[in-house]
Amino acid sequence: MQVSRRITILALCTFFVCGPGAYTASAKNLPGDPGTTKAAVRQALLRAVCEGEVNGPTCGECPSFAPDRAEVGSIKVGPFHVGAFVNPGANEAYVSLSGCDGRPAGYTGAVLLRQTNGKWKAIRYDPGADARVCLRFAYKTGTTLLVCSFQGDGAGGVFVQGIGAQYIGPAASNLVSLIVVQDTSGACFATKDIISLVGWKQARVNRDKRVDLILTITESHAKVVGDDLCQWPEPAKVVTHNIPFLFDGVKFAPAPGAAATVACLNNNEIGSETRSDYCPTVR
């Protein structure tokens, strides 16, 4: 049975859990933070998260503040992002914790920790927050902002990727999406959108001396030959878009010459009618 081609982002909640970090991180494409956290700090954070037995980068069981205490075995901890996420000048960390949400494998949460009097202590657990593949930016208030990637498999062979800014507040974290693209090559469509996030980097794009974000996205629209719409499409032209997002110290926005490209690629109707025309290139 062919899945309807008009499935909104909201309707995706039917197929996999929605909310911050509901998708799995796109580690296969995008490199995360280079890992400048010192080994001694990583070990101290690992011990603070685990509360018990530590085996390499894993915990023996879920910590007391995680929602699922029944999970037994290797609970993966990390990467470790160190900065001042809530309080300017504070020594804080935002650490990925996988396997303690009581949900299927591939889902994750994150732990906010703060160092006081030389000791790291867990402040809270953010269920569903995905901090596995992230870059760090300096927020205008003197705090640290994470920009993270996410991805997930929707219904009917639709594969989704996205980039979002993870705003870590004193009470909760909020993921603000910058762009979401889709690959429908696994769906039963006559023409398949194959749009993929293949790279990102930090760079100074304008003259405000702030570090900005450049995304590399490939776009292809391939047609199926024959009556079997579920088969792999014929090879098609691939267009590469290098898209700058300017960061003003508070939020990200596409550079003026990239706004039309982002609007075209940022498909908010996952599984919607495919198209054969290509998005405009960045001016």
Contacts in CASP RR format, 6 or more apart in sequence:
PFRMAT RR
TARGET T0000
AUTHOR 0000-0000-0000
METHOD contacts of the structure
MODEL  1
MQVSRRITILALCTFFVCGPGAYTASAKNLPGDPGTTKAAVRQALLRAVC
EGEVNGPTCGECPSFAPDRAEVGSIKVGPFHVGAFVNPGANEAYVSLSGC
DGRPAGYTGAVLLRQTNGKWKAIRYDPGADARVCLRFAYKTGTTLLVCSF
QGDGAGGVFVQGIGAQYIGPAASNLVSLIVVQDTSGACFATKDIISLVGW
KQARVNRDKRVDLILTITESHAKVVGDDLCQWPEPAKVVTHNIPFLFDGV
KFAPAPGAAATVACLNNNEIGSETRSDYCPTVR
2 188 0 8 1.000
2 229 0 8 1.000
3 155 0 8 1.000
3 156 0 8 1.000
3 157 0 8 1.000
3 158 0 8 1.000
3 187 0 8 1.000
3 188 0 8 1.000
3 271 0 8 1.000
4 271 0 8 1.000
5 189 0 8 1.000
5 271 0 8 1.000
5 272 0 8 1.000
5 273 0 8 1.000
5 274 0 8 1.000
6 269 0 8 1.000
6 271 0 8 1.000
6 272 0 8 1.000
6 273 0 8 1.000
7 155 0 8 1.000
7 158 0 8 1.000
7 269 0 8 1.000
7 270 0 8 1.000
7 271 0 8 1.000
7 272 0 8 1.000
8 268 0 8 1.000
8 269 0 8 1.000
8 270 0 8 1.000
9 180 0 8 1.000
9 268 0 8 1.000
9 269 0 8 1.000
9 270 0 8 1.000
10 18 0 8 1.000
11 270 0 8 1.000
12 18 0 8 1.000
12 154 0 8 1.000
12 160 0 8 1.000
12 270 0 8 1.000
14 155 0 8 1.000
15 154 0 8 1.000
15 155 0 8 1.000
16 22 0 8 1.000
16 23 0 8 1.000
16 152 0 8 1.000
16 153 0 8 1.000
16 154 0 8 1.000
17 103 0 8 1.000
17 107 0 8 1.000
17 128 0 8 1.000
19 128 0 8 1.000
19 175 0 8 1.000
20 126 0 8 1.000
20 128 0 8 1.000
20 129 0 8 1.000
20 130 0 8 1.000
20 166 0 8 1.000
20 173 0 8 1.000
20 174 0 8 1.000
20 175 0 8 1.000
21 108 0 8 1.000
21 109 0 8 1.000
21 128 0 8 1.000
21 129 0 8 1.000
21 130 0 8 1.000
21 148 0 8 1.000
21 150 0 8 1.000
21 175 0 8 1.000
22 107 0 8 1.000
22 128 0 8 1.000
22 130 0 8 1.000
22 150 0 8 1.000
23 130 0 8 1.000
23 150 0 8 1.000
23 151 0 8 1.000
23 152 0 8 1.000
23 160 0 8 1.000
23 162 0 8 1.000
24 106 0 8 1.000
24 107 0 8 1.000
24 108 0 8 1.000
24 130 0 8 1.000
24 150 0 8 1.000
24 151 0 8 1.000
24 152 0 8 1.000
25 108 0 8 1.000
25 130 0 8 1.000
25 132 0 8 1.000
25 133 0 8 1.000
25 148 0 8 1.000
25 149 0 8 1.000
25 150 0 8 1.000
25 151 0 8 1.000
26 133 0 8 1.000
26 149 0 8 1.000
26 150 0 8 1.000
26 151 0 8 1.000
26 161 0 8 1.000
26 162 0 8 1.000
26 197 0 8 1.000
27 132 0 8 1.000
27 133 0 8 1.000
29 149 0 8 1.000
29 161 0 8 1.000
29 196 0 8 1.000
29 197 0 8 1.000
29 198 0 8 1.000
29 199 0 8 1.000
30 133 0 8 1.000
30 149 0 8 1.000
30 197 0 8 1.000
30 199 0 8 1.000
30 200 0 8 1.000
31 133 0 8 1.000
32 79 0 8 1.000
32 133 0 8 1.000
32 134 0 8 1.000
32 135 0 8 1.000
33 79 0 8 1.000
33 81 0 8 1.000
33 134 0 8 1.000
33 135 0 8 1.000
33 136 0 8 1.000
35 79 0 8 1.000
35 80 0 8 1.000
37 45 0 8 1.000
37 80 0 8 1.000
37 81 0 8 1.000
37 82 0 8 1.000
41 80 0 8 1.000
41 82 0 8 1.000
42 80 0 8 1.000
44 120 0 8 1.000
45 77 0 8 1.000
45 80 0 8 1.000
45 93 0 8 1.000
45 95 0 8 1.000
45 113 0 8 1.000
45 120 0 8 1.000
46 54 0 8 1.000
46 56 0 8 1.000
46 57 0 8 1.000
46 59 0 8 1.000
46 77 0 8 1.000
47 54 0 8 1.000
47 120 0 8 1.000
48 113 0 8 1.000
48 119 0 8 1.000
48 120 0 8 1.000
48 121 0 8 1.000
48 122 0 8 1.000
49 59 0 8 1.000
49 63 0 8 1.000
49 77 0 8 1.000
49 95 0 8 1.000
49 97 0 8 1.000
49 111 0 8 1.000
49 113 0 8 1.000
49 122 0 8 1.000
50 59 0 8 1.000
50 60 0 8 1.000
50 63 0 8 1.000
50 75 0 8 1.000
50 77 0 8 1.000
51 59 0 8 1.000
51 63 0 8 1.000
51 64 0 8 1.000
52 59 0 8 1.000
52 60 0 8 1.000
52 61 0 8 1.000
53 59 0 8 1.000
53 60 0 8 1.000
53 61 0 8 1.000
54 60 0 8 1.000
55 74 0 8 1.000
57 76 0 8 1.000
57 77 0 8 1.000
57 78 0 8 1.000
58 73 0 8 1.000
58 74 0 8 1.000
58 75 0 8 1.000
58 76 0 8 1.000
58 77 0 8 1.000
59 74 0 8 1.000
59 75 0 8 1.000
59 77 0 8 1.000
60 72 0 8 1.000
60 73 0 8 1.000
60 74 0 8 1.000
60 75 0 8 1.000
61 69 0 8 1.000
61 71 0 8 1.000
61 72 0 8 1.000
61 73 0 8 1.000
61 75 0 8 1.000
62 68 0 8 1.000
62 69 0 8 1.000
62 70 0 8 1.000
62 71 0 8 1.000
62 75 0 8 1.000
62 99 0 8 1.000
62 100 0 8 1.000
63 97 0 8 1.000
63 100 0 8 1.000
63 111 0 8 1.000
63 122 0 8 1.000
63 125 0 8 1.000
65 111 0 8 1.000
65 122 0 8 1.000
65 124 0 8 1.000
65 125 0 8 1.000
66 97 0 8 1.000
66 100 0 8 1.000
66 101 0 8 1.000
66 125 0 8 1.000
67 100 0 8 1.000
67 101 0 8 1.000
67 102 0 8 1.000
67 125 0 8 1.000
67 127 0 8 1.000
68 99 0 8 1.000
68 100 0 8 1.000
68 101 0 8 1.000
68 102 0 8 1.000
70 102 0 8 1.000
71 99 0 8 1.000
71 100 0 8 1.000
71 102 0 8 1.000
75 97 0 8 1.000
75 98 0 8 1.000
75 99 0 8 1.000
75 100 0 8 1.000
76 96 0 8 1.000
76 97 0 8 1.000
76 98 0 8 1.000
76 99 0 8 1.000
77 95 0 8 1.000
77 96 0 8 1.000
77 97 0 8 1.000
77 98 0 8 1.000
78 95 0 8 1.000
78 96 0 8 1.000
78 97 0 8 1.000
78 131 0 8 1.000
78 132 0 8 1.000
79 95 0 8 1.000
79 96 0 8 1.000
79 131 0 8 1.000
79 132 0 8 1.000
79 134 0 8 1.000
80 93 0 8 1.000
80 95 0 8 1.000
81 93 0 8 1.000
81 94 0 8 1.000
81 95 0 8 1.000
81 131 0 8 1.000
81 134 0 8 1.000
81 136 0 8 1.000
81 144 0 8 1.000
81 146 0 8 1.000
82 91 0 8 1.000
82 92 0 8 1.000
82 93 0 8 1.000
83 90 0 8 1.000
83 91 0 8 1.000
83 92 0 8 1.000
83 93 0 8 1.000
83 94 0 8 1.000
83 136 0 8 1.000
83 143 0 8 1.000
83 144 0 8 1.000
84 90 0 8 1.000
84 91 0 8 1.000
84 92 0 8 1.000
84 142 0 8 1.000
84 143 0 8 1.000
84 144 0 8 1.000
85 92 0 8 1.000
85 94 0 8 1.000
85 112 0 8 1.000
85 143 0 8 1.000
85 144 0 8 1.000
85 146 0 8 1.000
85 168 0 8 1.000
85 169 0 8 1.000
86 92 0 8 1.000
86 112 0 8 1.000
86 114 0 8 1.000
86 143 0 8 1.000
86 168 0 8 1.000
86 169 0 8 1.000
86 170 0 8 1.000
87 114 0 8 1.000
87 143 0 8 1.000
88 141 0 8 1.000
88 142 0 8 1.000
88 143 0 8 1.000
89 142 0 8 1.000
90 114 0 8 1.000
90 115 0 8 1.000
91 114 0 8 1.000
91 115 0 8 1.000
92 112 0 8 1.000
92 113 0 8 1.000
92 114 0 8 1.000
92 115 0 8 1.000
92 144 0 8 1.000
93 112 0 8 1.000
93 113 0 8 1.000
93 114 0 8 1.000
93 115 0 8 1.000
93 120 0 8 1.000
94 110 0 8 1.000
94 111 0 8 1.000
94 112 0 8 1.000
94 113 0 8 1.000
94 131 0 8 1.000
94 146 0 8 1.000
94 166 0 8 1.000
94 168 0 8 1.000
95 110 0 8 1.000
95 111 0 8 1.000
95 113 0 8 1.000
95 131 0 8 1.000
96 108 0 8 1.000
96 109 0 8 1.000
96 110 0 8 1.000
96 130 0 8 1.000
96 131 0 8 1.000
96 132 0 8 1.000
97 108 0 8 1.000
97 109 0 8 1.000
97 110 0 8 1.000
97 111 0 8 1.000
97 125 0 8 1.000
98 106 0 8 1.000
98 107 0 8 1.000
98 108 0 8 1.000
98 109 0 8 1.000
98 132 0 8 1.000
99 105 0 8 1.000
99 106 0 8 1.000
99 107 0 8 1.000
99 108 0 8 1.000
100 109 0 8 1.000
100 125 0 8 1.000
101 107 0 8 1.000
101 108 0 8 1.000
101 109 0 8 1.000
101 127 0 8 1.000
101 128 0 8 1.000
107 128 0 8 1.000
108 128 0 8 1.000
108 129 0 8 1.000
108 130 0 8 1.000
108 131 0 8 1.000
108 132 0 8 1.000
109 125 0 8 1.000
109 126 0 8 1.000
109 127 0 8 1.000
109 128 0 8 1.000
109 129 0 8 1.000
109 130 0 8 1.000
109 131 0 8 1.000
110 125 0 8 1.000
110 126 0 8 1.000
110 128 0 8 1.000
110 129 0 8 1.000
110 130 0 8 1.000
110 131 0 8 1.000
110 173 0 8 1.000
111 122 0 8 1.000
111 124 0 8 1.000
111 125 0 8 1.000
111 126 0 8 1.000
112 122 0 8 1.000
112 123 0 8 1.000
112 124 0 8 1.000
112 125 0 8 1.000
112 126 0 8 1.000
112 168 0 8 1.000
112 173 0 8 1.000
113 120 0 8 1.000
113 121 0 8 1.000
113 122 0 8 1.000
113 123 0 8 1.000
114 120 0 8 1.000
114 121 0 8 1.000
114 123 0 8 1.000
115 121 0 8 1.000
126 168 0 8 1.000
126 172 0 8 1.000
126 173 0 8 1.000
129 166 0 8 1.000
129 173 0 8 1.000
129 175 0 8 1.000
130 148 0 8 1.000
130 150 0 8 1.000
130 175 0 8 1.000
131 146 0 8 1.000
131 148 0 8 1.000
131 166 0 8 1.000
132 148 0 8 1.000
133 148 0 8 1.000
133 149 0 8 1.000
134 146 0 8 1.000
134 147 0 8 1.000
134 148 0 8 1.000
134 149 0 8 1.000
134 166 0 8 1.000
135 146 0 8 1.000
135 147 0 8 1.000
135 148 0 8 1.000
135 200 0 8 1.000
135 202 0 8 1.000
135 213 0 8 1.000
136 144 0 8 1.000
136 145 0 8 1.000
136 146 0 8 1.000
137 144 0 8 1.000
137 145 0 8 1.000
137 146 0 8 1.000
137 147 0 8 1.000
137 202 0 8 1.000
137 211 0 8 1.000
137 213 0 8 1.000
137 247 0 8 1.000
137 249 0 8 1.000
138 144 0 8 1.000
138 145 0 8 1.000
138 210 0 8 1.000
138 211 0 8 1.000
138 249 0 8 1.000
139 145 0 8 1.000
139 249 0 8 1.000
139 250 0 8 1.000
140 248 0 8 1.000
140 249 0 8 1.000
140 250 0 8 1.000
143 168 0 8 1.000
144 168 0 8 1.000
145 165 0 8 1.000
145 166 0 8 1.000
145 167 0 8 1.000
145 168 0 8 1.000
145 249 0 8 1.000
146 165 0 8 1.000
146 166 0 8 1.000
146 168 0 8 1.000
147 163 0 8 1.000
147 164 0 8 1.000
147 165 0 8 1.000
147 166 0 8 1.000
147 178 0 8 1.000
147 213 0 8 1.000
147 252 0 8 1.000
148 163 0 8 1.000
148 164 0 8 1.000
148 166 0 8 1.000
148 175 0 8 1.000
149 161 0 8 1.000
149 162 0 8 1.000
149 163 0 8 1.000
149 164 0 8 1.000
149 197 0 8 1.000
149 200 0 8 1.000
150 161 0 8 1.000
150 162 0 8 1.000
150 163 0 8 1.000
150 164 0 8 1.000
150 175 0 8 1.000
151 159 0 8 1.000
151 160 0 8 1.000
151 161 0 8 1.000
151 162 0 8 1.000
152 159 0 8 1.000
152 160 0 8 1.000
152 161 0 8 1.000
153 159 0 8 1.000
153 160 0 8 1.000
154 160 0 8 1.000
154 270 0 8 1.000
156 186 0 8 1.000
156 187 0 8 1.000
156 188 0 8 1.000
157 184 0 8 1.000
157 186 0 8 1.000
157 187 0 8 1.000
158 182 0 8 1.000
158 183 0 8 1.000
158 184 0 8 1.000
158 186 0 8 1.000
158 187 0 8 1.000
158 270 0 8 1.000
158 271 0 8 1.000
159 182 0 8 1.000
159 183 0 8 1.000
159 184 0 8 1.000
159 185 0 8 1.000
159 186 0 8 1.000
160 180 0 8 1.000
160 181 0 8 1.000
160 182 0 8 1.000
160 183 0 8 1.000
160 270 0 8 1.000
161 180 0 8 1.000
161 181 0 8 1.000
161 182 0 8 1.000
161 183 0 8 1.000
161 196 0 8 1.000
161 197 0 8 1.000
162 177 0 8 1.000
162 178 0 8 1.000
162 179 0 8 1.000
162 180 0 8 1.000
162 181 0 8 1.000
162 197 0 8 1.000
163 177 0 8 1.000
163 178 0 8 1.000
163 179 0 8 1.000
163 197 0 8 1.000
163 200 0 8 1.000
163 213 0 8 1.000
163 215 0 8 1.000
164 175 0 8 1.000
164 176 0 8 1.000
164 177 0 8 1.000
164 178 0 8 1.000
164 179 0 8 1.000
165 175 0 8 1.000
165 176 0 8 1.000
165 178 0 8 1.000
165 251 0 8 1.000
165 252 0 8 1.000
166 173 0 8 1.000
166 174 0 8 1.000
166 175 0 8 1.000
167 173 0 8 1.000
167 174 0 8 1.000
167 175 0 8 1.000
167 176 0 8 1.000
176 251 0 8 1.000
178 213 0 8 1.000
178 245 0 8 1.000
178 252 0 8 1.000
179 197 0 8 1.000
179 215 0 8 1.000
179 217 0 8 1.000
179 243 0 8 1.000
179 262 0 8 1.000
179 265 0 8 1.000
179 266 0 8 1.000
180 266 0 8 1.000
180 267 0 8 1.000
180 268 0 8 1.000
180 270 0 8 1.000
181 195 0 8 1.000
181 196 0 8 1.000
181 197 0 8 1.000
181 217 0 8 1.000
181 265 0 8 1.000
181 266 0 8 1.000
181 267 0 8 1.000
182 193 0 8 1.000
182 195 0 8 1.000
182 267 0 8 1.000
182 270 0 8 1.000
182 271 0 8 1.000
183 192 0 8 1.000
183 193 0 8 1.000
183 194 0 8 1.000
183 195 0 8 1.000
183 196 0 8 1.000
184 192 0 8 1.000
184 193 0 8 1.000
184 194 0 8 1.000
184 271 0 8 1.000
184 274 0 8 1.000
185 192 0 8 1.000
185 194 0 8 1.000
185 222 0 8 1.000
185 232 0 8 1.000
185 233 0 8 1.000
186 192 0 8 1.000
186 230 0 8 1.000
186 232 0 8 1.000
187 230 0 8 1.000
187 271 0 8 1.000
188 229 0 8 1.000
188 230 0 8 1.000
189 224 0 8 1.000
189 229 0 8 1.000
189 274 0 8 1.000
190 223 0 8 1.000
190 224 0 8 1.000
190 229 0 8 1.000
190 274 0 8 1.000
191 221 0 8 1.000
191 222 0 8 1.000
191 223 0 8 1.000
191 224 0 8 1.000
191 233 0 8 1.000
191 274 0 8 1.000
191 275 0 8 1.000
191 276 0 8 1.000
192 221 0 8 1.000
192 222 0 8 1.000
192 223 0 8 1.000
192 224 0 8 1.000
192 233 0 8 1.000
192 274 0 8 1.000
193 219 0 8 1.000
193 220 0 8 1.000
193 221 0 8 1.000
193 267 0 8 1.000
193 274 0 8 1.000
193 275 0 8 1.000
194 218 0 8 1.000
194 219 0 8 1.000
194 220 0 8 1.000
194 221 0 8 1.000
194 222 0 8 1.000
194 233 0 8 1.000
194 236 0 8 1.000
195 217 0 8 1.000
195 218 0 8 1.000
195 219 0 8 1.000
195 220 0 8 1.000
195 265 0 8 1.000
195 267 0 8 1.000
196 217 0 8 1.000
196 218 0 8 1.000
197 215 0 8 1.000
197 216 0 8 1.000
197 217 0 8 1.000
198 216 0 8 1.000
198 217 0 8 1.000
198 218 0 8 1.000
199 215 0 8 1.000
199 216 0 8 1.000
200 213 0 8 1.000
200 214 0 8 1.000
200 215 0 8 1.000
200 216 0 8 1.000
201 213 0 8 1.000
201 214 0 8 1.000
202 211 0 8 1.000
202 212 0 8 1.000
202 213 0 8 1.000
202 214 0 8 1.000
203 211 0 8 1.000
203 212 0 8 1.000
203 213 0 8 1.000
203 214 0 8 1.000
203 244 0 8 1.000
204 210 0 8 1.000
204 211 0 8 1.000
204 212 0 8 1.000
205 212 0 8 1.000
205 214 0 8 1.000
205 244 0 8 1.000
205 246 0 8 1.000
205 255 0 8 1.000
206 212 0 8 1.000
206 246 0 8 1.000
206 255 0 8 1.000
208 248 0 8 1.000
210 247 0 8 1.000
210 248 0 8 1.000
210 249 0 8 1.000
211 247 0 8 1.000
212 244 0 8 1.000
212 245 0 8 1.000
212 246 0 8 1.000
212 247 0 8 1.000
213 244 0 8 1.000
213 245 0 8 1.000
213 247 0 8 1.000
213 252 0 8 1.000
214 242 0 8 1.000
214 243 0 8 1.000
214 244 0 8 1.000
214 245 0 8 1.000
215 241 0 8 1.000
215 242 0 8 1.000
215 243 0 8 1.000
215 245 0 8 1.000
216 240 0 8 1.000
216 241 0 8 1.000
216 242 0 8 1.000
216 243 0 8 1.000
217 240 0 8 1.000
217 241 0 8 1.000
217 243 0 8 1.000
217 265 0 8 1.000
218 238 0 8 1.000
218 239 0 8 1.000
218 240 0 8 1.000
218 241 0 8 1.000
219 238 0 8 1.000
219 239 0 8 1.000
219 240 0 8 1.000
219 241 0 8 1.000
219 265 0 8 1.000
219 278 0 8 1.000
219 279 0 8 1.000
220 236 0 8 1.000
220 237 0 8 1.000
220 238 0 8 1.000
220 239 0 8 1.000
221 236 0 8 1.000
221 274 0 8 1.000
221 275 0 8 1.000
221 276 0 8 1.000
221 277 0 8 1.000
221 278 0 8 1.000
222 233 0 8 1.000
222 234 0 8 1.000
222 235 0 8 1.000
222 236 0 8 1.000
223 233 0 8 1.000
223 234 0 8 1.000
223 236 0 8 1.000
223 276 0 8 1.000
224 231 0 8 1.000
224 233 0 8 1.000
224 234 0 8 1.000
225 233 0 8 1.000
225 234 0 8 1.000
237 278 0 8 1.000
239 278 0 8 1.000
239 279 0 8 1.000
239 281 0 8 1.000
241 261 0 8 1.000
241 265 0 8 1.000
241 279 0 8 1.000
241 281 0 8 1.000
241 282 0 8 1.000
242 282 0 8 1.000
243 254 0 8 1.000
243 255 0 8 1.000
243 258 0 8 1.000
243 261 0 8 1.000
243 262 0 8 1.000
243 265 0 8 1.000
243 282 0 8 1.000
244 254 0 8 1.000
244 255 0 8 1.000
244 258 0 8 1.000
244 282 0 8 1.000
245 252 0 8 1.000
245 253 0 8 1.000
245 254 0 8 1.000
245 255 0 8 1.000
245 258 0 8 1.000
246 252 0 8 1.000
246 253 0 8 1.000
246 254 0 8 1.000
246 255 0 8 1.000
254 261 0 8 1.000
254 262 0 8 1.000
255 282 0 8 1.000
257 282 0 8 1.000
257 283 0 8 1.000
258 282 0 8 1.000
258 283 0 8 1.000
260 279 0 8 1.000
260 280 0 8 1.000
261 279 0 8 1.000
261 280 0 8 1.000
261 281 0 8 1.000
261 282 0 8 1.000
264 279 0 8 1.000
264 280 0 8 1.000
265 279 0 8 1.000
END
